[in-house]
């Protein structure tokens, strides 16, 4: 993939990587050259002539920072839940609406692709350059990834069981191990295709969907495949109280403990959510081992605060996990796919849980959203702005009113401006966002298509809901119609 060599000239601020200290640091007034998909040079700005072969971007009112890494998201469904999911929860399931929604609300193929286009555009807005896409494969799925220009870890999901409900307090698991095995075979073909993609921007990630819906042998084989192919591995685990209670019923131990006992926890494992560990106040299991087990096995946690905060739950807490030696990364999981807002929420929830302002701060969550995610994916050249690193770079407008005064640009970005101040995004040196708009991805018709598909999804929900309700009955409008 050929790109034009680019000079970010005299960037007022830059978030640079200090390899010796293993942390981000601020730089001032620097020139950054992107060439052949890498950061070719970073140097103090010097006035003078510029090489005619370079495309030049004036950085005098810009913050340059590494692209953000989003390790957990479901782009083909979540935008369809706008206006549906935000207040939806089932009290009998500890307020989680997960099981009810997935049984009743089913989006058609046209809606999935439209949702995906909108979600990918949404991802770029806050400066995401690398993403994990966790989806049941469908025709055209990878075409949208290629069109976006982002780095994508392709996670074709598969499972041995389906969730269902027969009453508000009852979740069921319907097992079909042959279906799970067939899904695993299909996923391998999809991941192989991603790894061979000529763009070099797609890679496979092994994704057995949930710890409670995949049988033990298939989980073991999935982890073995990840090790054999050098791929990361991810699954949803400890994401719902119902799930934890079911796993304790089956195995006499928490999901984290069971995953450790069958050998699927390792440094290549990214645990989706891992909120409801044994010490969580909504679990209160008699052990206190889960946090130490995660640290011992070197796993990373994909922290996605907002979906659980909507239910009145959250990880307890970001700072405690980090101090316990657990590697932290960030994801979005739900729409809006705004990872900067997730970073801010992670800070606020941690501080409230710990009743301590030091429980999480801007530097810690920024590390999780850059280096933490990159390392979890096995890419130490990403998430950092340093010579030789991937040319995945974000430019933030320091003149935006919510970035001013620019005393500490990252704090202003995380706590105030978020995506509103992000102007330009580069992936492997190619510009995928210019002046806040995607340069490669066509989203022109997506919103209209998604609206039509959402209407069908809500209308048809009664065919699948255990009570036969429409989507409008499951999730009524926030205000009554006059």
Secondary structure as UniProt FT lines:
FT   STRAND          6..18
FT   TURN            19..22
FT   STRAND          23..35
FT   TURN            36..37
FT   STRAND          38..44
FT   TURN            52..53
FT   STRAND          55..58
FT   TURN            60..61
FT   STRAND          62..66
FT   STRAND          68..70
FT   TURN            75..77
FT   HELIX           78..81
FT   TURN            82..84
FT   TURN            86..87
FT   HELIX           91..93
FT   TURN            94..95
FT   HELIX           98..104
FT   HELIX           109..125
FT   TURN            126..127
FT   STRAND          128..135
FT   TURN            139..140
FT   HELIX           141..148
FT   STRAND          151..156
FT   STRAND          161..167
FT   TURN            168..169
FT   STRAND          170..175
FT   HELIX           177..195
FT   TURN            198..199
FT   STRAND          202..204
FT   STRAND          206..210
FT   TURN            211..213
FT   HELIX           216..229
FT   STRAND          233..237
FT   HELIX           241..251
FT   HELIX           255..261
FT   TURN            262..263
FT   TURN            267..268
FT   STRAND          269..273
FT   TURN            278..279
FT   TURN            281..283
FT   HELIX           290..297
FT   STRAND          300..303
FT   HELIX           305..309
FT   TURN            310..312
FT   HELIX           318..323
FT   TURN            324..325
FT   STRAND          327..330
FT   HELIX           339..354
FT   HELIX           357..359
FT   HELIX           362..367
FT   HELIX           368..372
FT   HELIX           373..376
FT   TURN            377..378
FT   TURN            380..381
FT   TURN            387..388
FT   STRAND          393..397
FT   TURN            398..399
FT   HELIX           401..403
FT   HELIX           409..412
FT   HELIX           413..417
FT   HELIX           418..421
FT   STRAND          422..427
FT   TURN            428..429
FT   STRAND          430..434
FT   TURN            435..436
FT   STRAND          437..438
FT   TURN            444..445
FT   HELIX           446..460
FT   HELIX           461..463
FT   TURN            466..467
FT   HELIX           471..474
//
